[in-house]
Structure formats: C-alpha cells, structure tokens
Amino acid sequence: MAKQSSATPATPSSYERLGVRVQKIINSPTAQKAKAALVFRLPDEIEDEWNQMLEEIAENDNVTLAWRDDGGVQIFWTVPKED
C-alpha cells in the first residue's frame, strides 16, 4: 500500500513570501503594460533578504533598477524582439 504524503503544506520562508509579493507586483497588468514596477521594502521584511532579492532581479538581462529617494526601487525591463 502506498504511503500517503502529509497534506499540510510547508510554511513559506520570509524570503519566499517576499519573492511572491514582488512577483505579484511585477506581473500585474499595469506593470506589464508599462514594463516597469515600483517596489518598497515593508517594515517587517528583512533588509538582507530585500537586498538579495534586488541583486537577483538586477542579474537578469534587459532589467534596470533605479533607487528612489523615498526608499522605493523602480524596476524597468525591455522585452527583446524575436528574430
């Protein structure tokens, strides 16, 4: 007889929750249309994780980050044309 796996999903880490939140902002219809998104670190988010997330985003081709005076980070991207 097969073992049943636990139906309880693992609790996402704080970094995973941050990633999901930023991904939702970037994938919103408004951001996709503008090819830009504005993100802010929330008070309960760990600064090192925030910086790691921004570094990983910046590593992508065709992506530019712009730090704003109000603490926000503007993410811009271009979609390369298909050949």
Backbone atoms as SQL, in Angstrom:
CREATE TABLE atoms (id INTEGER PRIMARY KEY, chain TEXT, resi INTEGER, resn TEXT, atom TEXT, x REAL, y REAL, z REAL);
INSERT INTO atoms VALUES
  (1, 'A', 1, 'MET', 'N', 0.844, -1.175, 0.000),
  (2, 'A', 1, 'MET', 'CA', 0.000, 0.000, 0.000),
  (3, 'A', 1, 'MET', 'C', 0.891, 1.240, 0.000),
  (4, 'A', 2, 'ALA', 'N', 0.519, 2.247, -0.771),
  (5, 'A', 2, 'ALA', 'CA', 1.320, 3.473, -0.890),
  (6, 'A', 2, 'ALA', 'C', 1.156, 4.332, 0.354),
  (7, 'A', 3, 'LYS', 'N', 2.252, 4.967, 0.727),
  (8, 'A', 3, 'LYS', 'CA', 2.217, 5.902, 1.860),
  (9, 'A', 3, 'LYS', 'C', 1.543, 7.193, 1.428),
  (10, 'A', 4, 'GLN', 'N', 0.721, 7.708, 2.293),
  (11, 'A', 4, 'GLN', 'CA', 0.103, 8.998, 1.985),
  (12, 'A', 4, 'GLN', 'C', 1.044, 10.099, 2.439),
  (13, 'A', 5, 'SER', 'N', 1.209, 11.107, 1.591),
  (14, 'A', 5, 'SER', 'CA', 2.046, 12.240, 1.979),
  (15, 'A', 5, 'SER', 'C', 1.224, 13.194, 2.834),
  (16, 'A', 6, 'SER', 'N', 1.921, 13.946, 3.622),
  (17, 'A', 6, 'SER', 'CA', 1.253, 14.902, 4.501),
  (18, 'A', 6, 'SER', 'C', 0.554, 15.963, 3.666),
  (19, 'A', 7, 'ALA', 'N', -0.672, 16.270, 4.003),
  (20, 'A', 7, 'ALA', 'CA', -1.441, 17.268, 3.256),
  (21, 'A', 7, 'ALA', 'C', -1.140, 18.680, 3.728),
  (22, 'A', 8, 'THR', 'N', -0.346, 18.802, 4.772),
  (23, 'A', 8, 'THR', 'CA', -0.022, 20.118, 5.311),
  (24, 'A', 8, 'THR', 'C', 1.103, 20.746, 4.484),
  (25, 'A', 9, 'PRO', 'N', 0.826, 21.855, 3.811),
  (26, 'A', 9, 'PRO', 'CA', 1.889, 22.492, 3.027),
  (27, 'A', 9, 'PRO', 'C', 2.932, 23.132, 3.951),
  (28, 'A', 10, 'ALA', 'N', 4.163, 23.148, 3.475),
  (29, 'A', 10, 'ALA', 'CA', 5.232, 23.773, 4.254),
  (30, 'A', 10, 'ALA', 'C', 4.997, 25.284, 4.316),
  (31, 'A', 11, 'THR', 'N', 5.288, 25.870, 5.441),
  (32, 'A', 11, 'THR', 'CA', 5.154, 27.311, 5.596),
  (33, 'A', 11, 'THR', 'C', 6.270, 27.991, 4.804),
  (34, 'A', 12, 'PRO', 'N', 5.924, 28.940, 3.920),
  (35, 'A', 12, 'PRO', 'CA', 6.976, 29.603, 3.138),
  (36, 'A', 12, 'PRO', 'C', 7.878, 30.453, 4.038),
  (37, 'A', 13, 'SER', 'N', 9.145, 30.521, 3.658),
  (38, 'A', 13, 'SER', 'CA', 10.097, 31.340, 4.412),
  (39, 'A', 13, 'SER', 'C', 9.803, 32.820, 4.160),
  (40, 'A', 14, 'SER', 'N', 10.407, 33.675, 4.958),
  (41, 'A', 14, 'SER', 'CA', 10.209, 35.117, 4.773),
  (42, 'A', 14, 'SER', 'C', 10.720, 35.546, 3.401),
  (43, 'A', 15, 'TYR', 'N', 11.801, 34.913, 2.927),
  (44, 'A', 15, 'TYR', 'CA', 12.343, 35.249, 1.609),
  (45, 'A', 15, 'TYR', 'C', 11.372, 34.818, 0.506),
  (46, 'A', 16, 'GLU', 'N', 10.764, 33.644, 0.672),
  (47, 'A', 16, 'GLU', 'CA', 9.790, 33.179, -0.317),
  (48, 'A', 16, 'GLU', 'C', 8.565, 34.094, -0.343),
  (49, 'A', 17, 'ARG', 'N', 8.112, 34.534, 0.824),
  (50, 'A', 17, 'ARG', 'CA', 6.965, 35.456, 0.873),
  (51, 'A', 17, 'ARG', 'C', 7.311, 36.779, 0.185),
  (52, 'A', 18, 'LEU', 'N', 8.528, 37.269, 0.410),
  (53, 'A', 18, 'LEU', 'CA', 8.986, 38.487, -0.255),
  (54, 'A', 18, 'LEU', 'C', 8.984, 38.289, -1.769),
  (55, 'A', 19, 'GLY', 'N', 9.507, 37.152, -2.206),
  (56, 'A', 19, 'GLY', 'CA', 9.548, 36.859, -3.639),
  (57, 'A', 19, 'GLY', 'C', 8.168, 36.827, -4.262),
  (58, 'A', 20, 'VAL', 'N', 7.223, 36.201, -3.588),
  (59, 'A', 20, 'VAL', 'CA', 5.851, 36.130, -4.098),
  (60, 'A', 20, 'VAL', 'C', 5.246, 37.529, -4.186),
  (61, 'A', 21, 'ARG', 'N', 5.483, 38.340, -3.167),
  (62, 'A', 21, 'ARG', 'CA', 4.924, 39.703, -3.160),
  (63, 'A', 21, 'ARG', 'C', 5.483, 40.533, -4.318),
  (64, 'A', 22, 'VAL', 'N', 6.791, 40.503, -4.498),
  (65, 'A', 22, 'VAL', 'CA', 7.420, 41.270, -5.578),
  (66, 'A', 22, 'VAL', 'C', 6.988, 40.721, -6.943),
  (67, 'A', 23, 'GLN', 'N', 6.887, 39.403, -7.049),
  (68, 'A', 23, 'GLN', 'CA', 6.457, 38.787, -8.308),
  (69, 'A', 23, 'GLN', 'C', 5.044, 39.238, -8.681),
  (70, 'A', 24, 'LYS', 'N', 4.155, 39.325, -7.707),
  (71, 'A', 24, 'LYS', 'CA', 2.789, 39.790, -7.986),
  (72, 'A', 24, 'LYS', 'C', 2.789, 41.218, -8.507),
  (73, 'A', 25, 'ILE', 'N', 3.644, 42.067, -7.935),
  (74, 'A', 25, 'ILE', 'CA', 3.721, 43.461, -8.382),
  (75, 'A', 25, 'ILE', 'C', 4.231, 43.516, -9.822),
  (76, 'A', 26, 'ILE', 'N', 5.306, 42.779, -10.095),
  (77, 'A', 26, 'ILE', 'CA', 5.903, 42.789, -11.441),
  (78, 'A', 26, 'ILE', 'C', 4.948, 42.198, -12.472),
  (79, 'A', 27, 'ASN', 'N', 4.199, 41.179, -12.094),
  (80, 'A', 27, 'ASN', 'CA', 3.303, 40.503, -13.034),
  (81, 'A', 27, 'ASN', 'C', 1.933, 41.153, -13.166),
  (82, 'A', 28, 'SER', 'N', 1.689, 42.233, -12.429),
  (83, 'A', 28, 'SER', 'CA', 0.389, 42.888, -12.534),
  (84, 'A', 28, 'SER', 'C', 0.210, 43.442, -13.951),
  (85, 'A', 29, 'PRO', 'N', -1.021, 43.496, -14.428),
  (86, 'A', 29, 'PRO', 'CA', -1.265, 44.010, -15.785),
  (87, 'A', 29, 'PRO', 'C', -0.716, 45.426, -16.002),
  (88, 'A', 30, 'THR', 'N', -0.827, 46.273, -14.997),
  (89, 'A', 30, 'THR', 'CA', -0.333, 47.647, -15.126),
  (90, 'A', 30, 'THR', 'C', 1.177, 47.667, -15.316),
  (91, 'A', 31, 'ALA', 'N', 1.892, 46.896, -14.503),
  (92, 'A', 31, 'ALA', 'CA', 3.356, 46.844, -14.612),
  (93, 'A', 31, 'ALA', 'C', 3.775, 46.218, -15.939),
  (94, 'A', 32, 'GLN', 'N', 3.084, 45.171, -16.360),
  (95, 'A', 32, 'GLN', 'CA', 3.439, 44.523, -17.617),
  (96, 'A', 32, 'GLN', 'C', 3.238, 45.461, -18.804),
  (97, 'A', 33, 'LYS', 'N', 2.187, 46.240, -18.765),
  (98, 'A', 33, 'LYS', 'CA', 1.929, 47.188, -19.852),
  (99, 'A', 33, 'LYS', 'C', 3.010, 48.267, -19.894),
  (100, 'A', 34, 'ALA', 'N', 3.392, 48.775, -18.706),
  (101, 'A', 34, 'ALA', 'CA', 4.390, 49.849, -18.623),
  (102, 'A', 34, 'ALA', 'C', 5.823, 49.330, -18.698),
  (103, 'A', 35, 'LYS', 'N', 5.987, 48.003, -18.535),
  (104, 'A', 35, 'LYS', 'CA', 7.315, 47.386, -18.439),
  (105, 'A', 35, 'LYS', 'C', 8.122, 48.053, -17.325),
  (106, 'A', 36, 'ALA', 'N', 7.433, 48.325, -16.227),
  (107, 'A', 36, 'ALA', 'CA', 8.047, 48.968, -15.058),
  (108, 'A', 36, 'ALA', 'C', 7.208, 48.654, -13.822),
  (109, 'A', 37, 'ALA', 'N', 7.888, 48.556, -12.684),
  (110, 'A', 37, 'ALA', 'CA', 7.196, 48.317, -11.419),
  (111, 'A', 37, 'ALA', 'C', 7.930, 49.069, -10.318),
  (112, 'A', 38, 'LEU', 'N', 7.172, 49.548, -9.362),
  (113, 'A', 38, 'LEU', 'CA', 7.736, 50.239, -8.214),
  (114, 'A', 38, 'LEU', 'C', 7.530, 49.367, -6.989),
  (115, 'A', 39, 'VAL', 'N', 8.622, 49.045, -6.298),
  (116, 'A', 39, 'VAL', 'CA', 8.538, 48.187, -5.112),
  (117, 'A', 39, 'VAL', 'C', 9.175, 48.897, -3.918),
  (118, 'A', 40, 'PHE', 'N', 8.631, 48.589, -2.750),
  (119, 'A', 40, 'PHE', 'CA', 9.142, 49.121, -1.489),
  (120, 'A', 40, 'PHE', 'C', 9.339, 47.958, -0.530),
  (121, 'A', 41, 'ARG', 'N', 10.335, 48.050, 0.327),
  (122, 'A', 41, 'ARG', 'CA', 10.529, 47.048, 1.382),
  (123, 'A', 41, 'ARG', 'C', 9.541, 47.359, 2.491),
  (124, 'A', 42, 'LEU', 'N', 8.809, 46.357, 2.922),
  (125, 'A', 42, 'LEU', 'CA', 7.872, 46.526, 4.029),
  (126, 'A', 42, 'LEU', 'C', 8.636, 46.482, 5.350),
  (127, 'A', 43, 'PRO', 'N', 8.109, 47.131, 6.386),
  (128, 'A', 43, 'PRO', 'CA', 8.826, 47.204, 7.669),
  (129, 'A', 43, 'PRO', 'C', 9.176, 45.839, 8.269),
  (130, 'A', 44, 'ASP', 'N', 8.346, 44.821, 8.021),
  (131, 'A', 44, 'ASP', 'CA', 8.611, 43.506, 8.613),
  (132, 'A', 44, 'ASP', 'C', 9.512, 42.623, 7.754),
  (133, 'A', 45, 'GLU', 'N', 9.963, 43.129, 6.612),
  (134, 'A', 45, 'GLU', 'CA', 10.845, 42.353, 5.737),
  (135, 'A', 45, 'GLU', 'C', 12.309, 42.600, 6.105),
  (136, 'A', 46, 'ILE', 'N', 13.094, 41.539, 6.050),
  (137, 'A', 46, 'ILE', 'CA', 14.499, 41.592, 6.441),
  (138, 'A', 46, 'ILE', 'C', 15.303, 42.307, 5.362),
  (139, 'A', 47, 'GLU', 'N', 16.103, 43.299, 5.781),
  (140, 'A', 47, 'GLU', 'CA', 16.843, 44.113, 4.823),
  (141, 'A', 47, 'GLU', 'C', 17.811, 43.292, 3.975),
  (142, 'A', 48, 'ASP', 'N', 18.492, 42.322, 4.574),
  (143, 'A', 48, 'ASP', 'CA', 19.423, 41.480, 3.804),
  (144, 'A', 48, 'ASP', 'C', 18.686, 40.681, 2.724),
  (145, 'A', 49, 'GLU', 'N', 17.495, 40.188, 3.054),
  (146, 'A', 49, 'GLU', 'CA', 16.702, 39.452, 2.066),
  (147, 'A', 49, 'GLU', 'C', 16.217, 40.379, 0.957),
  (148, 'A', 50, 'TRP', 'N', 15.845, 41.586, 1.332),
  (149, 'A', 50, 'TRP', 'CA', 15.423, 42.593, 0.354),
  (150, 'A', 50, 'TRP', 'C', 16.569, 42.877, -0.626),
  (151, 'A', 51, 'ASN', 'N', 17.760, 43.096, -0.083),
  (152, 'A', 51, 'ASN', 'CA', 18.921, 43.384, -0.933),
  (153, 'A', 51, 'ASN', 'C', 19.259, 42.190, -1.826),
  (154, 'A', 52, 'GLN', 'N', 19.145, 40.982, -1.278),
  (155, 'A', 52, 'GLN', 'CA', 19.403, 39.778, -2.077),
  (156, 'A', 52, 'GLN', 'C', 18.406, 39.681, -3.231),
  (157, 'A', 53, 'MET', 'N', 17.142, 39.956, -2.946),
  (158, 'A', 53, 'MET', 'CA', 16.105, 39.902, -3.978),
  (159, 'A', 53, 'MET', 'C', 16.406, 40.903, -5.097),
  (160, 'A', 54, 'LEU', 'N', 16.785, 42.118, -4.721),
  (161, 'A', 54, 'LEU', 'CA', 17.094, 43.137, -5.733),
  (162, 'A', 54, 'LEU', 'C', 18.313, 42.741, -6.555),
  (163, 'A', 55, 'GLU', 'N', 19.332, 42.155, -5.920),
  (164, 'A', 55, 'GLU', 'CA', 20.520, 41.690, -6.646),
  (165, 'A', 55, 'GLU', 'C', 20.139, 40.626, -7.671),
  (166, 'A', 56, 'GLU', 'N', 19.277, 39.717, -7.272),
  (167, 'A', 56, 'GLU', 'CA', 18.861, 38.654, -8.186),
  (168, 'A', 56, 'GLU', 'C', 18.043, 39.206, -9.346),
  (169, 'A', 57, 'ILE', 'N', 17.206, 40.180, -9.079),
  (170, 'A', 57, 'ILE', 'CA', 16.434, 40.809, -10.158),
  (171, 'A', 57, 'ILE', 'C', 17.378, 41.524, -11.120),
  (172, 'A', 58, 'ALA', 'N', 18.364, 42.244, -10.564),
  (173, 'A', 58, 'ALA', 'CA', 19.294, 43.030, -11.388),
  (174, 'A', 58, 'ALA', 'C', 20.172, 42.153, -12.270),
  (175, 'A', 59, 'GLU', 'N', 20.361, 40.883, -11.895),
  (176, 'A', 59, 'GLU', 'CA', 21.203, 39.975, -12.688),
  (177, 'A', 59, 'GLU', 'C', 20.575, 39.614, -14.026),
  (178, 'A', 60, 'ASN', 'N', 19.281, 39.835, -14.171),
  (179, 'A', 60, 'ASN', 'CA', 18.591, 39.488, -15.408),
  (180, 'A', 60, 'ASN', 'C', 18.940, 40.452, -16.525),
  (181, 'A', 61, 'ASP', 'N', 19.087, 39.900, -17.726),
  (182, 'A', 61, 'ASP', 'CA', 19.329, 40.733, -18.902),
  (183, 'A', 61, 'ASP', 'C', 18.133, 41.643, -19.131),
  (184, 'A', 62, 'ASN', 'N', 18.388, 42.822, -19.654),
  (185, 'A', 62, 'ASN', 'CA', 17.344, 43.776, -20.039),
  (186, 'A', 62, 'ASN', 'C', 16.546, 44.326, -18.862),
  (187, 'A', 63, 'VAL', 'N', 17.134, 44.285, -17.656),
  (188, 'A', 63, 'VAL', 'CA', 16.476, 44.812, -16.461),
  (189, 'A', 63, 'VAL', 'C', 17.339, 45.914, -15.866),
  (190, 'A', 64, 'THR', 'N', 16.698, 47.025, -15.481),
  (191, 'A', 64, 'THR', 'CA', 17.392, 48.150, -14.853),
  (192, 'A', 64, 'THR', 'C', 16.680, 48.481, -13.552),
  (193, 'A', 65, 'LEU', 'N', 17.460, 48.717, -12.505),
  (194, 'A', 65, 'LEU', 'CA', 16.904, 49.141, -11.224),
  (195, 'A', 65, 'LEU', 'C', 17.291, 50.592, -10.975),
  (196, 'A', 66, 'ALA', 'N', 16.351, 51.356, -10.433),
  (197, 'A', 66, 'ALA', 'CA', 16.616, 52.755, -10.079),
  (198, 'A', 66, 'ALA', 'C', 16.126, 52.980, -8.656),
  (199, 'A', 67, 'TRP', 'N', 17.068, 53.321, -7.758),
  (200, 'A', 67, 'TRP', 'CA', 16.712, 53.583, -6.361),
  (201, 'A', 67, 'TRP', 'C', 16.182, 55.009, -6.244),
  (202, 'A', 68, 'ARG', 'N', 15.063, 55.153, -5.557),
  (203, 'A', 68, 'ARG', 'CA', 14.423, 56.453, -5.398),
  (204, 'A', 68, 'ARG', 'C', 14.711, 57.013, -4.011),
  (205, 'A', 69, 'ASP', 'N', 14.597, 58.323, -3.890),
  (206, 'A', 69, 'ASP', 'CA', 14.841, 59.000, -2.608),
  (207, 'A', 69, 'ASP', 'C', 13.847, 58.581, -1.526),
  (208, 'A', 70, 'ASP', 'N', 12.657, 58.143, -1.921),
  (209, 'A', 70, 'ASP', 'CA', 11.644, 57.745, -0.942),
  (210, 'A', 70, 'ASP', 'C', 11.798, 56.301, -0.461),
  (211, 'A', 71, 'GLY', 'N', 12.883, 55.636, -0.881),
  (212, 'A', 71, 'GLY', 'CA', 13.142, 54.269, -0.452),
  (213, 'A', 71, 'GLY', 'C', 12.634, 53.210, -1.415),
  (214, 'A', 72, 'GLY', 'N', 11.873, 53.611, -2.387),
  (215, 'A', 72, 'GLY', 'CA', 11.369, 52.664, -3.377),
  (216, 'A', 72, 'GLY', 'C', 12.427, 52.316, -4.402),
  (217, 'A', 73, 'VAL', 'N', 12.187, 51.230, -5.102),
  (218, 'A', 73, 'VAL', 'CA', 13.061, 50.822, -6.198),
  (219, 'A', 73, 'VAL', 'C', 12.186, 50.645, -7.428),
  (220, 'A', 74, 'GLN', 'N', 12.528, 51.366, -8.468),
  (221, 'A', 74, 'GLN', 'CA', 11.811, 51.265, -9.738),
  (222, 'A', 74, 'GLN', 'C', 12.521, 50.208, -10.574),
  (223, 'A', 75, 'ILE', 'N', 11.767, 49.244, -11.050),
  (224, 'A', 75, 'ILE', 'CA', 12.302, 48.180, -11.898),
  (225, 'A', 75, 'ILE', 'C', 11.787, 48.415, -13.308),
  (226, 'A', 76, 'PHE', 'N', 12.709, 48.502, -14.252),
  (227, 'A', 76, 'PHE', 'CA', 12.353, 48.683, -15.664),
  (228, 'A', 76, 'PHE', 'C', 12.876, 47.482, -16.437),
  (229, 'A', 77, 'TRP', 'N', 12.171, 47.066, -17.465),
  (230, 'A', 77, 'TRP', 'CA', 12.664, 45.987, -18.309),
  (231, 'A', 77, 'TRP', 'C', 12.229, 46.193, -19.741),
  (232, 'A', 78, 'THR', 'N', 12.989, 45.574, -20.616),
  (233, 'A', 78, 'THR', 'CA', 12.648, 45.582, -22.036),
  (234, 'A', 78, 'THR', 'C', 12.494, 44.133, -22.459),
  (235, 'A', 79, 'VAL', 'N', 11.658, 43.936, -23.445),
  (236, 'A', 79, 'VAL', 'CA', 11.452, 42.592, -23.994),
  (237, 'A', 79, 'VAL', 'C', 12.161, 42.555, -25.345),
  (238, 'A', 80, 'PRO', 'N', 13.172, 41.702, -25.470),
  (239, 'A', 80, 'PRO', 'CA', 13.891, 41.650, -26.743),
  (240, 'A', 80, 'PRO', 'C', 12.963, 41.204, -27.869),
  (241, 'A', 81, 'LYS', 'N', 13.197, 41.747, -29.043),
  (242, 'A', 81, 'LYS', 'CA', 12.393, 41.385, -30.206),
  (243, 'A', 81, 'LYS', 'C', 12.796, 40.003, -30.680),
  (244, 'A', 82, 'GLU', 'N', 11.795, 39.254, -31.126),
  (245, 'A', 82, 'GLU', 'CA', 12.040, 37.922, -31.665),
  (246, 'A', 82, 'GLU', 'C', 12.668, 38.062, -33.058),
  (247, 'A', 83, 'ASP', 'N', 13.570, 37.164, -33.375),
  (248, 'A', 83, 'ASP', 'CA', 14.195, 37.183, -34.714),
  (249, 'A', 83, 'ASP', 'C', 13.277, 36.574, -35.748);
